[in-house]
Amino acid sequence: MVLTVQLVLATNNTDKIREIKDLLDDLPVTILTRNDFLEFPDVEETGSTLDENAALKARTIAEFTGFPALADDSGLEVDALGGAPGVYSSRYAGEGCTYADNNRKLLRELSGAPREKRTARFRCVIVIDWGDGEKQAIEGAAQGYISEDIVGDKGFGYDPVFFYPPAGMRFSQMTLEEKNRVSHRGLALRAARRVIIKRMRSRP
């Protein structure tokens, strides 16, 4: 027997909320977001890894709301930069920076580097904290390389500079459905779907 559960997304990022809801939409799950609460904390990402940040956000929101919480932390890892910006991807250009600021800084750092030196991957770690002492972590990754310019008006973050070879385009040139089929977050969320379904079926 599958029971409907409530699951709160532990993020204030509306772009992430849109992608996550699209991939979980057909599950017997009531998705809650910050808009469903009078107050909702902005969790400071103090972890040194994606795993630590995702677990911190999931635990904080599960405790604050009283509902199971799903959190993700994602990062872009560029080989020529030793894995940077990595865990600092969202604030690579400094606190309060925009997506465009981060993209411009990344292109400056790689200025003049040939394609073979521009290999990179997006990584996503999702943690589901069920609020009863049990939590599960899932990871997804997408391999590509950093382009030499900014192109495309879809997606968010580093999508305009991340070229995904199997599709022959950047994430910023894909529809939401196309991106969710191949992206780091899409892969992690499909694994998370299986975790959620298994959990619901196991409940009395």
trRosetta pair geometry for C-beta under 8 A, 3 or more apart (Angstrom, degrees):
i j d omega theta_ij theta_ji phi_ij phi_ji
1 201 7.2 148 69 -137 39 61
2 28 5.7 114 138 40 115 147
2 197 7.2 -31 -123 -152 121 75
2 200 5.2 43 -151 127 74 120
2 201 5.7 -30 -90 -82 73 74
3 28 7.4 -176 120 119 22 130
3 200 5.4 -155 52 -168 70 93
3 203 5.6 -73 30 76 133 127
4 28 4.6 -105 -95 159 76 96
4 29 6.7 178 -156 -91 69 28
4 30 6.4 63 167 -21 108 93
4 200 7.9 24 -86 -143 15 132
5 28 7.7 81 15 113 65 81
5 29 5.7 -19 65 -121 76 79
5 30 7.2 -138 106 28 34 81
5 68 6.7 11 157 30 126 134
5 196 7.8 -147 53 -168 129 97
5 199 7.8 -34 -4 109 162 110
5 200 5.9 -136 -12 -100 119 103
5 203 7.9 126 -69 -6 122 160
6 29 7.4 133 -111 -170 20 70
6 30 4.6 -29 -106 71 72 108
6 32 5.8 35 -178 -20 100 119
6 67 5.1 -73 110 -144 107 128
6 68 7.2 146 91 38 62 88
7 24 7.8 -93 76 167 140 155
7 29 5.2 -9 12 -176 120 121
7 30 7.1 150 22 75 66 54
7 31 6.0 -29 73 -109 89 55
7 32 6.8 179 86 22 35 84
7 67 6.8 177 -118 153 21 113
7 68 5.3 -40 -113 89 72 101
7 69 7.2 143 -168 -108 67 22
7 70 5.7 32 170 -12 114 111
7 128 7.8 -36 -144 -140 121 108
7 196 7.3 -31 -69 -128 157 128
8 31 7.9 120 -108 -170 30 51
8 32 4.1 -39 -100 79 76 108
8 33 7.1 159 -156 -84 72 23
8 36 7.5 -130 -118 61 101 129
8 61 5.9 -146 105 153 120 118
8 62 7.6 169 54 -88 114 53
8 65 5.1 31 -2 78 168 167
8 67 4.6 103 -13 85 112 126
8 68 7.2 158 21 85 76 47
8 69 5.0 -33 72 -106 91 77
8 70 7.4 175 83 23 41 71
9 16 7.6 173 171 118 128 100
9 17 5.7 129 107 -114 157 83
9 20 5.8 134 -120 93 134 152
9 21 7.7 -67 -48 -58 150 85
9 31 6.5 24 -29 -171 107 97
9 32 7.1 -170 9 84 71 53
9 33 5.3 -10 46 -103 111 74
9 34 8.0 -73 78 -23 89 72
9 69 7.5 127 -120 -158 8 73
9 70 5.7 -33 -111 69 57 93
9 71 7.7 125 -172 -87 52 48
10 43 7.1 7 171 4 104 141
10 57 4.4 141 134 148 127 96
10 58 5.3 -160 11 -92 159 45
10 60 7.1 118 -153 68 128 86
10 61 3.7 -159 -112 11 103 154
10 62 7.6 -44 -74 -33 129 70
10 69 4.5 62 -50 174 115 118
10 70 6.4 -170 8 80 91 36
10 71 3.7 -41 68 -79 124 96
11 16 5.0 -54 132 85 162 136
11 17 6.3 -161 83 -59 113 84
11 20 7.9 135 31 -2 137 148
11 34 7.9 -99 90 -32 43 111
11 57 7.1 34 -74 173 66 143
11 71 6.6 140 -50 -132 86 71
11 72 7.2 -19 -57 41 134 79
12 34 5.7 46 -109 -44 70 156
12 40 7.1 148 -88 119 97 120
12 42 5.6 -18 -20 -110 151 87
13 16 4.1 58 94 14 114 111
13 17 6.6 173 93 -16 59 84
14 17 5.3 -50 -145 35 37 117
14 18 6.5 43 155 -24 66 100
15 18 5.9 -51 -154 29 31 112
15 19 6.8 23 153 -12 62 106
15 155 7.8 68 -168 -179 126 44
15 156 4.1 -21 -155 4 161 160
15 157 7.4 178 111 -23 154 92
16 19 5.9 -60 -151 40 35 107
16 20 6.0 29 157 -17 71 110
16 72 6.7 -163 -162 57 131 118
16 185 7.6 -143 -137 -136 83 155
17 20 6.0 -59 -142 40 27 107
17 21 6.0 25 162 -17 65 111
17 33 5.5 48 -139 -120 135 136
18 21 6.2 -58 -144 38 23 107
18 22 6.5 28 156 -24 60 109
18 176 7.2 -90 140 -129 108 140
19 22 5.8 -56 -152 30 29 115
19 23 6.8 15 157 -9 63 109
19 176 6.8 -151 -104 -156 72 102
19 179 7.6 -70 -124 103 116 118
19 180 6.3 177 -158 -89 88 104
19 183 7.9 -55 -162 73 138 151
19 185 5.8 43 135 115 139 143
19 186 7.6 -95 179 -68 110 76
19 189 7.9 -164 138 -30 90 157
20 23 6.2 -68 -155 41 31 102
20 24 6.2 1 161 4 70 115
20 31 7.8 159 119 -146 101 139
20 70 7.2 161 -167 109 141 130
20 72 7.4 -171 -82 -3 125 131
20 185 7.5 -87 -74 170 74 121
20 189 6.3 -168 -127 -109 67 139
21 24 6.2 -72 -136 51 29 93
21 25 5.9 61 160 -71 66 88
21 31 5.6 153 -113 122 90 168
22 25 5.9 -22 -148 -24 24 120
22 176 5.9 -141 -109 150 173 125
22 177 7.5 -132 170 -84 134 62
22 180 6.0 -122 105 -73 124 160
23 180 5.5 -165 -72 -165 106 131
23 186 6.3 -176 -91 -128 142 67
23 189 4.3 61 116 128 153 143
23 190 6.9 -98 -172 -63 124 65
23 193 7.2 -116 150 -57 95 119
24 27 5.2 -46 -174 19 73 122
24 29 6.1 -49 165 64 113 134
24 31 6.2 121 97 -75 126 128
24 189 6.9 -106 -50 -176 90 116
24 192 7.9 -49 -83 102 112 112
24 193 6.6 -169 -106 -94 74 92
24 196 7.6 49 -134 26 113 168
25 31 7.9 -51 -97 -10 51 140
27 193 6.4 -154 -70 -141 132 91
27 196 6.3 20 -163 109 155 138
27 197 7.1 -122 -133 -72 113 87
28 200 7.0 138 74 -175 108 164
29 196 6.5 -26 -67 172 143 140
29 200 7.9 -119 -75 -67 92 141
32 36 4.5 -87 -157 45 93 156
32 37 7.6 72 167 -34 116 96
32 65 7.4 157 109 -176 143 153
32 67 6.3 51 40 88 145 167
33 36 5.9 114 55 -1 51 98
34 37 6.3 -75 -160 42 43 100
34 40 3.9 -171 -139 88 90 173
37 40 4.9 116 76 -65 124 96
37 65 6.4 -94 -84 -109 144 104
40 61 7.9 18 -158 -125 86 99
40 64 7.6 112 -137 128 50 142
41 60 6.3 -95 80 151 139 120
41 61 7.3 -149 53 -89 100 70
41 64 5.8 -141 5 -98 117 164
43 56 6.3 163 166 127 131 96
43 57 4.7 163 74 -111 155 75
43 60 4.8 140 -104 69 128 156
43 61 7.1 -82 -40 -45 134 90
45 53 4.5 19 -150 -134 100 119
45 56 7.1 143 -126 74 53 136
45 57 7.4 -14 -93 -54 83 109
45 73 6.9 132 -134 -119 129 128
45 87 7.7 -170 149 173 123 95
45 90 7.9 92 29 45 155 131
46 53 7.7 156 46 -100 37 80
46 56 6.9 -177 46 -148 82 171
47 50 7.7 143 106 -85 130 4
47 51 7.4 -140 166 79 147 53
47 52 2.8 172 -152 106 130 109
47 53 4.0 -140 43 -54 126 64
47 55 7.5 108 -82 48 152 91
47 56 5.6 -163 -40 -9 116 133
47 73 7.6 -93 62 -68 133 176
47 87 7.1 -123 100 -158 84 137
48 52 6.1 42 39 35 57 152
48 87 6.7 130 176 65 33 175
49 52 4.7 98 55 5 81 100
49 53 7.1 -151 91 -3 44 86
49 87 6.1 -118 -130 -81 20 136
50 53 5.9 -60 -149 39 32 109
50 54 6.2 30 157 -18 68 109
50 73 4.3 -175 -158 100 73 109
50 74 6.9 54 -138 -94 127 16
50 75 5.6 -128 -77 1 119 116
50 86 7.8 -119 -44 178 99 77
50 87 5.9 -144 -57 -100 65 86
50 123 6.2 -150 -11 112 168 112
50 124 7.6 -154 178 -149 143 22
50 125 4.3 134 129 13 109 125
51 54 6.0 -59 -147 37 26 108
51 55 6.3 22 158 -15 64 110
51 73 7.6 -125 -42 54 15 124
51 125 5.1 -109 -84 -180 56 165
51 127 7.5 101 -158 -57 59 121
51 137 6.2 27 -139 -152 96 149
52 55 5.9 -59 -147 39 28 109
52 56 6.2 31 155 -22 65 109
53 56 5.6 -54 -145 35 30 113
53 57 6.4 26 159 -16 65 106
53 73 4.0 94 90 -86 115 160
53 87 6.7 155 -18 -153 136 104
53 125 7.9 114 62 69 86 121
54 57 6.0 -57 -148 38 29 107
54 58 6.3 26 157 -17 64 110
54 71 4.9 164 -161 108 65 100
54 72 5.8 -13 -118 -144 113 23
54 73 4.2 -126 -56 4 84 99
54 125 4.7 -137 -9 106 152 100
54 126 6.4 -155 -162 -132 142 16
54 127 4.1 137 135 1 103 110
54 137 7.0 112 98 -127 132 99
55 58 5.9 -57 -144 39 29 110
55 59 6.1 26 160 -17 66 110
55 71 7.6 -167 -61 69 12 129
55 127 4.8 -176 -83 -119 56 174
55 129 7.4 106 -151 -63 60 116
55 135 6.8 89 -132 145 91 155
55 137 7.1 -36 -71 -84 99 117
56 59 6.1 -59 -145 39 25 107
56 60 6.2 22 160 -18 63 112
56 71 7.9 -109 70 113 51 165
57 60 5.9 -57 -143 37 28 110
57 61 6.2 16 164 -10 65 112
57 69 7.6 -139 130 140 71 129
57 71 3.7 153 95 -145 110 153
57 73 7.1 147 8 -55 133 100
57 127 7.6 133 62 58 85 116
58 61 6.3 -65 -146 42 24 102
58 62 6.0 25 159 -20 64 112
58 69 4.7 167 -155 100 64 104
58 70 6.6 -10 -114 -135 106 14
58 71 3.9 -131 -58 12 79 115
58 127 4.4 -122 -9 102 150 105
58 128 6.6 -166 -146 -133 143 13
58 129 3.8 141 144 -6 107 112
58 135 6.6 119 115 -139 140 126
59 62 5.8 -57 -143 37 26 111
59 63 6.3 22 160 -15 63 109
59 69 7.7 -145 -44 61 13 131
59 129 5.2 172 -78 -105 52 166
59 135 7.5 -41 -72 -80 87 150
60 63 6.1 -63 -152 39 26 107
60 64 6.1 21 155 -18 65 114
61 64 5.5 -54 -138 40 33 111
61 65 5.8 7 170 2 70 113
61 69 4.1 138 92 -131 107 155
61 71 6.7 147 22 -63 131 113
61 129 7.8 136 64 54 83 125
62 65 6.8 -67 -134 49 20 90
62 66 7.7 83 175 -89 51 6
62 67 6.8 -116 -132 82 60 44
62 68 6.2 -4 -118 -137 108 27
62 69 4.0 -125 -60 6 79 114
62 129 4.3 -110 -27 104 150 117
62 130 7.5 62 -136 87 144 11
62 131 4.4 -156 -180 -80 116 87
63 66 7.9 21 -172 -67 21 45
63 131 7.5 168 -69 -124 47 87
65 69 6.9 122 41 -72 124 111
66 131 7.1 79 -170 -148 35 150
67 131 6.8 -150 138 -42 14 151
68 128 6.6 16 173 -180 109 92
68 129 6.6 -177 -155 93 65 52
68 130 4.7 -18 -114 -132 111 47
68 131 5.3 -116 -83 -3 57 108
69 128 7.3 175 90 -151 43 51
69 129 5.1 -1 57 56 89 97
69 131 7.4 99 0 -54 83 97
70 126 6.5 -4 -171 -172 94 104
70 127 7.5 169 -150 87 49 45
70 128 5.0 -16 -100 -102 78 79
70 192 6.9 84 -142 -175 129 144
71 126 7.1 164 87 -151 42 57
71 127 5.4 -10 61 59 91 90
71 129 7.5 15 7 1 105 104
72 124 5.6 -7 -171 -171 121 100
72 125 6.6 157 -154 82 66 45
72 126 4.6 -28 -96 -96 90 74
72 127 7.7 164 -89 18 40 64
72 185 6.5 61 175 -125 164 99
72 188 6.9 118 -124 106 123 146
73 87 7.4 15 156 -135 126 77
73 124 7.6 164 83 -150 36 55
73 125 5.5 -9 57 58 83 96
74 89 7.0 -66 110 59 68 150
74 122 6.5 6 -177 -178 109 95
74 123 6.6 175 -150 91 63 50
74 124 4.3 -16 -100 -101 98 78
74 125 7.6 -180 -80 21 50 60
74 157 7.9 -25 99 -126 125 172
74 184 6.3 129 -138 100 114 130
74 185 6.2 -40 -83 -68 142 100
75 85 6.8 -136 -164 95 98 76
75 86 4.7 32 162 -171 144 33
75 87 5.5 -53 -82 -75 153 31
75 88 7.7 61 -130 34 121 35
75 89 4.3 176 -135 -19 70 129
75 122 7.5 172 90 -151 34 57
75 123 5.6 -9 59 58 79 93
76 85 6.0 41 67 45 90 90
76 86 7.4 -98 73 -62 44 27
76 89 5.0 119 21 -119 82 129
76 106 7.8 -8 101 -113 144 148
76 120 6.0 12 -180 173 92 126
76 121 7.6 172 -153 88 54 36
76 122 5.6 -31 -100 -99 69 69
76 157 7.7 166 -35 155 120 117
76 158 4.9 11 -55 27 154 164
76 162 7.0 -127 -123 -82 126 126
77 83 4.6 -25 -152 -150 101 65
77 84 7.6 94 -137 38 54 11
77 86 5.4 49 -95 -86 82 77
77 120 6.2 166 86 -158 50 75
77 121 5.3 -10 58 59 100 81
77 122 7.8 166 17 -94 76 20
77 123 6.1 30 -7 -4 118 114
78 81 4.3 44 85 27 109 110
78 83 7.2 154 53 -130 47 9
78 84 6.2 -36 46 77 97 59
78 85 7.4 45 8 -5 106 59
78 106 7.2 157 -41 -154 153 107
78 109 8.0 114 88 104 158 128
78 110 7.2 -105 -176 -71 149 125
78 118 7.4 -41 -153 -160 104 51
78 119 7.7 139 -155 89 58 46
78 120 4.4 -27 -102 -101 63 110
78 146 6.1 3 -116 -28 118 135
79 82 7.9 50 -178 -62 32 16
79 83 7.4 25 -106 -65 35 51
79 117 7.6 -137 85 -168 103 49
79 119 4.7 12 12 79 132 94
79 120 6.5 -138 -6 -81 77 52
80 110 6.5 99 78 -113 140 94
80 113 5.8 47 -160 -147 174 155
80 117 4.7 65 -81 169 133 87
80 118 6.6 -29 -4 -91 133 36
80 119 7.6 123 -24 43 87 69
81 84 4.0 -89 136 56 116 96
81 85 7.4 -7 117 -45 146 49
81 109 6.1 32 -92 146 127 136
81 110 7.6 -74 -47 -70 110 91
83 86 5.0 36 143 -64 88 124
84 88 7.2 -19 -146 53 84 110
84 92 7.6 120 171 -130 95 110
85 88 4.9 -104 175 82 92 82
85 89 4.5 129 96 -93 114 55
85 92 3.9 -56 -118 -99 154 120
85 102 7.3 -64 -11 -158 166 108
85 106 7.2 -82 -25 -89 115 105
86 89 6.4 -155 81 -44 17 89
88 91 5.7 -78 -172 67 78 82
88 92 5.7 116 124 -86 91 62
89 92 5.8 -11 -147 -44 30 110
89 102 7.2 64 176 -162 61 144
89 157 7.3 27 149 -161 116 118
89 158 7.1 -76 -169 -24 115 126
90 102 7.6 -76 -153 -78 22 153
90 157 7.5 -62 -100 -119 71 105
91 94 6.6 -75 178 119 82 11
91 95 5.8 8 -153 -89 124 46
91 97 6.1 131 -143 30 52 110
92 97 7.1 -95 60 75 59 156
92 102 4.6 90 51 -133 114 95
92 105 5.8 -176 123 80 106 138
92 106 6.8 24 129 -59 155 92
93 97 3.8 138 76 -134 101 158
93 98 7.9 -29 62 45 139 51
93 101 3.9 -151 81 141 162 103
93 102 4.9 -132 -11 -81 109 52
93 104 7.4 49 -94 62 143 89
93 105 4.4 -178 -90 -20 97 144
94 97 5.0 114 62 -47 68 114
94 101 7.4 -76 41 150 88 140
97 101 3.9 -126 -169 86 102 143
97 102 5.9 115 128 -50 129 81
98 101 4.7 109 50 -1 71 100
98 102 7.3 -135 95 -1 44 84
99 102 5.9 -59 -157 36 33 110
99 103 6.4 30 151 -18 68 108
99 156 6.0 -115 -98 -175 152 73
99 157 5.6 -120 -129 -99 110 21
99 158 7.7 -149 -162 -55 91 40
100 103 5.7 -55 -146 37 33 111
100 104 6.2 32 158 -19 67 107
100 150 7.6 44 -133 -142 78 163
101 104 6.0 -59 -149 37 27 108
101 105 6.5 25 155 -17 63 107
102 105 5.9 -57 -149 36 30 109
102 106 6.3 30 155 -20 65 107
102 157 7.4 -37 80 -161 145 60
102 158 6.7 -87 119 -76 119 85
103 106 5.7 -55 -148 35 31 112
103 107 6.4 27 156 -15 65 106
103 150 5.5 77 148 -98 140 121
103 158 6.2 157 -90 -120 86 62
103 160 6.0 4 -123 69 153 110
103 161 5.2 162 -145 -20 101 130
104 107 5.9 -56 -148 38 31 108
104 108 6.4 34 153 -21 64 105
104 150 7.7 -35 -72 -45 67 137
105 108 5.6 -55 -151 35 33 113
105 109 6.4 34 153 -21 66 105
106 109 5.7 -54 -151 34 32 112
106 110 6.5 7 158 1 65 111
106 146 6.6 -129 151 -149 118 143
106 158 6.9 44 -1 -124 167 114
106 161 6.3 148 91 98 133 164
107 110 6.0 -69 -144 51 31 97
107 111 6.7 66 150 -67 64 77
107 146 7.6 -165 -91 161 64 119
107 148 7.0 99 -144 -163 105 40
107 149 7.3 63 -126 -101 145 27
107 150 7.3 -87 -44 -45 147 90
107 161 6.5 -131 -64 -123 99 144
108 111 5.6 -15 -155 -30 35 115
110 113 4.5 -74 -172 26 77 129
110 117 7.6 169 -151 113 97 99
110 118 5.9 77 -168 -110 140 96
110 146 5.8 130 12 98 176 139
110 148 7.9 -130 109 -109 112 64
113 117 4.2 -116 -177 93 105 123
113 118 5.6 135 112 -64 116 88
114 117 5.3 86 59 14 68 103
114 118 7.3 -134 106 -14 36 99
115 118 5.5 -66 -148 31 37 115
115 145 6.2 54 -167 150 79 158
116 119 7.2 -8 -173 -31 39 102
118 145 4.5 79 106 -177 92 103
118 146 4.4 -120 -178 52 104 83
118 147 7.7 124 156 -57 148 14
119 143 7.6 -12 -168 -170 94 92
119 144 7.8 171 -150 105 56 30
119 145 5.1 -51 -99 -100 41 92
120 143 7.9 158 92 -155 41 52
120 144 6.1 -24 71 77 81 71
120 145 5.8 118 20 -126 84 34
120 146 5.2 64 -5 -37 139 91
120 162 6.9 -105 89 -123 127 91
121 141 5.3 11 171 -175 124 107
121 142 6.3 163 -158 79 74 43
121 143 4.9 -31 -101 -101 98 57
121 144 7.0 131 -100 25 47 64
121 184 7.6 111 166 -78 81 127
122 141 6.7 166 85 -152 55 56
122 142 4.7 4 50 51 102 97
122 144 7.6 17 -6 22 92 110
122 158 7.6 -177 -90 70 108 121
122 162 6.6 32 -45 -149 115 157
122 183 6.8 -33 88 -166 146 80
122 184 4.0 -135 113 -14 100 138
122 185 7.9 -54 140 -21 127 77
123 139 6.8 -15 -170 -166 93 103
123 140 7.5 161 -154 86 49 47
123 141 4.9 -14 -103 -102 71 91
123 184 5.7 -158 -125 -153 13 145
124 139 6.8 158 85 -153 55 55
124 140 4.9 -6 57 58 103 90
124 141 7.4 -173 21 -76 69 46
124 183 7.8 58 -17 140 140 88
124 184 4.1 141 -6 136 104 101
124 185 4.6 151 -91 -82 167 58
124 187 7.5 143 50 61 119 87
124 188 4.4 -122 99 -4 113 148
125 137 6.2 -9 -174 -168 99 102
125 138 7.4 155 -157 80 52 43
125 139 5.1 -19 -102 -100 70 84
125 188 7.1 -158 -115 -132 15 149
126 137 7.1 156 84 -154 49 51
126 138 4.7 -14 61 61 100 94
126 139 7.5 -174 20 -79 71 35
126 140 7.8 26 -5 3 106 99
126 185 7.9 103 -57 -143 113 68
126 188 4.7 144 -7 154 116 121
126 189 6.7 123 -56 -79 160 58
126 191 7.8 159 48 76 128 100
126 192 5.1 -53 110 -70 151 134
127 135 5.9 12 -177 175 98 116
127 136 7.1 168 -150 84 55 41
127 137 4.9 -18 -98 -99 81 77
127 138 7.9 176 -77 21 36 67
128 135 6.3 176 88 -154 51 67
128 136 5.1 0 52 53 98 90
128 138 7.9 28 -6 1 98 107
128 192 6.5 137 -40 -149 123 105
128 195 6.3 168 23 117 146 134
128 196 7.1 -167 -114 -76 165 84
128 199 8.0 -126 124 -28 146 159
129 134 8.0 153 -155 93 48 48
129 135 4.4 -17 -104 -104 64 111
130 133 7.9 -34 71 50 97 40
130 134 4.7 0 38 75 127 94
130 135 6.6 -160 7 -83 76 52
130 199 7.0 -159 -96 -157 133 144
136 195 5.2 -170 106 -161 156 144
138 188 5.1 137 118 -162 100 82
138 191 4.4 176 -164 103 135 121
138 192 5.1 -156 42 -67 154 78
138 195 6.5 -134 -51 -20 133 143
139 188 5.9 -56 -172 -105 15 108
140 183 7.6 69 126 119 131 57
140 184 4.6 148 108 -171 93 54
140 185 6.5 172 69 -74 133 10
140 186 7.0 -154 151 68 162 47
140 187 3.2 153 -147 85 128 100
140 188 3.3 -122 -2 -43 113 77
140 189 7.5 -48 -12 2 150 57
140 190 7.9 93 -87 34 140 88
140 191 6.8 -180 -63 10 103 122
141 184 5.3 6 -120 -117 24 100
141 187 7.1 -59 30 67 34 148
142 164 6.4 -32 166 -116 119 115
142 182 6.3 90 -121 144 125 78
142 183 5.4 -62 -38 -149 151 39
142 184 4.5 -110 -1 -49 96 78
142 187 7.1 166 -58 -2 87 129
143 165 7.9 -30 108 26 86 107
144 162 5.4 88 85 179 144 83
144 163 5.3 180 176 85 116 51
144 164 4.6 -70 -92 -95 132 50
144 165 6.1 174 -125 -8 73 78
145 162 7.9 154 78 -152 25 54
145 163 5.5 -21 65 59 73 103
145 165 7.4 51 9 -43 97 104
146 161 5.4 10 -154 149 81 102
146 162 6.7 -37 -102 -97 58 52
146 163 7.4 143 -126 13 8 90
147 150 7.9 152 85 -76 118 29
147 151 6.9 -53 107 18 163 109
147 161 5.2 -141 44 -157 90 59
147 162 7.5 -108 -4 -43 93 8
147 163 5.0 105 -57 -35 98 113
147 170 6.6 -51 -22 -83 139 124
149 161 7.6 -162 96 -110 25 83
150 160 4.6 34 -160 136 78 127
150 161 5.9 -42 -100 -66 66 89
151 160 5.8 163 55 -167 36 86
151 170 6.1 136 79 16 97 148
151 172 6.6 156 100 82 57 128
151 173 7.0 0 123 -57 98 110
152 155 7.1 21 131 32 125 109
152 159 6.7 -99 98 129 133 96
152 160 4.9 -167 58 -116 95 76
152 169 8.0 111 -81 173 136 100
152 170 5.2 -141 -14 81 149 123
152 171 7.6 151 111 83 162 48
152 172 2.8 129 104 117 134 105
152 173 4.3 -103 -107 -58 126 69
153 160 8.0 38 -73 -92 30 113
153 172 6.6 98 8 174 15 103
154 159 7.0 -95 97 137 65 145
154 171 7.7 -130 96 137 94 60
154 172 5.2 149 60 -169 67 49
154 173 6.5 139 35 -89 115 10
154 174 6.2 -139 94 65 141 47
154 175 6.9 -98 -152 -104 161 28
154 176 7.5 -136 -175 -55 120 63
154 179 7.5 -163 130 -36 120 136
155 159 3.2 -160 115 -168 141 177
155 160 7.4 -176 75 -45 114 64
155 171 4.8 84 -86 131 167 95
155 172 4.6 -109 41 -97 119 57
155 174 7.0 55 -47 55 116 87
155 179 6.1 151 -86 -99 109 161
156 159 6.1 74 48 4 22 125
158 161 5.5 -66 -173 52 79 98
158 162 5.2 77 126 -33 95 113
158 171 8.0 63 99 46 65 133
159 162 5.8 -65 -130 36 29 108
159 170 6.4 112 165 153 66 99
159 171 3.7 -103 -142 91 90 109
159 172 4.0 128 130 -59 99 81
159 179 7.7 -17 -129 -124 128 141
160 170 6.3 51 -147 147 27 149
160 171 7.9 -82 -45 67 28 82
160 172 4.1 36 -84 -34 58 162
161 170 7.2 99 27 -139 2 135
162 170 5.8 118 76 -152 53 88
162 171 5.2 12 78 5 111 112
162 172 7.7 122 46 -13 80 90
163 169 7.3 -130 -144 150 72 18
163 170 5.2 -56 -94 -85 55 76
164 167 4.8 28 97 33 108 108
164 168 8.0 -36 88 12 69 19
164 169 6.7 -7 52 75 88 53
164 170 6.8 121 6 -129 81 26
164 171 6.2 86 -22 -56 122 74
164 174 8.0 -1 35 -37 137 134
164 182 6.5 109 175 122 152 136
165 168 7.0 27 -166 -74 37 45
166 182 6.9 -160 76 -145 126 146
167 174 6.8 -5 158 -81 159 121
167 178 7.2 106 -138 170 144 114
167 182 6.4 -167 -43 38 125 168
169 173 4.2 -104 172 76 122 132
169 174 6.4 143 101 -55 124 83
170 173 4.9 94 58 3 77 102
170 174 7.6 -136 100 -12 47 88
171 174 5.7 -55 -156 23 41 117
171 179 5.4 73 -156 -122 85 114
171 183 6.5 73 -124 -97 123 112
174 178 3.8 -134 -168 93 105 118
174 179 4.2 138 101 -56 131 83
175 178 4.7 95 50 7 77 103
175 179 7.0 -148 88 -4 38 87
176 179 5.9 -59 -147 40 29 109
176 180 6.1 26 158 -20 65 111
177 180 5.9 -56 -143 37 27 110
177 181 6.8 34 155 -27 60 103
178 181 6.0 -55 -159 23 31 113
178 182 7.3 -15 161 14 62 107
179 182 6.8 -90 -158 51 31 83
179 183 5.0 26 168 -36 78 125
179 186 6.8 174 130 -38 61 134
180 183 6.2 -43 -106 26 26 111
180 185 7.5 -61 -122 92 68 92
180 186 4.0 148 -171 -102 49 121
180 189 7.6 -45 -159 56 97 135
181 186 6.0 -43 1 162 7 157
182 186 6.4 48 46 63 21 142
182 187 7.6 4 -173 -47 25 99
183 186 4.3 98 54 5 82 105
183 187 6.9 -147 92 -5 43 84
184 187 6.0 -55 -149 35 26 108
184 188 6.4 21 156 -13 62 109
185 188 5.8 -57 -145 41 32 109
185 189 6.0 29 157 -19 67 110
186 189 5.9 -58 -142 39 26 108
186 190 6.5 28 158 -21 63 103
187 190 6.0 -53 -150 31 29 109
187 191 6.9 25 152 -12 61 104
188 191 5.8 -59 -157 39 34 110
188 192 6.2 37 145 -23 68 107
189 192 5.0 -49 -142 37 39 117
189 193 6.5 55 152 -31 65 92
190 193 5.5 -36 -153 18 35 118
190 194 7.4 36 150 -16 58 97
191 194 5.9 -52 -162 31 39 111
191 195 6.8 39 143 -18 67 104
192 195 5.3 -52 -151 36 41 115
192 196 6.2 42 151 -22 70 103
193 196 5.8 -56 -149 35 30 111
193 197 6.3 27 155 -17 65 107
194 197 5.8 -53 -145 37 31 110
194 198 6.3 32 156 -19 64 107
195 198 5.9 -57 -149 37 28 110
195 199 6.3 29 154 -21 63 108
196 199 5.7 -56 -149 35 30 112
196 200 6.4 26 155 -18 65 106
197 200 5.9 -56 -147 36 30 109
197 201 6.3 26 157 -16 65 109
198 201 5.9 -60 -147 39 29 109
198 202 6.3 24 157 -20 64 113
199 202 5.9 -65 -150 36 28 109
199 203 7.0 36 153 -35 63 99
200 203 6.0 -46 -156 13 35 114
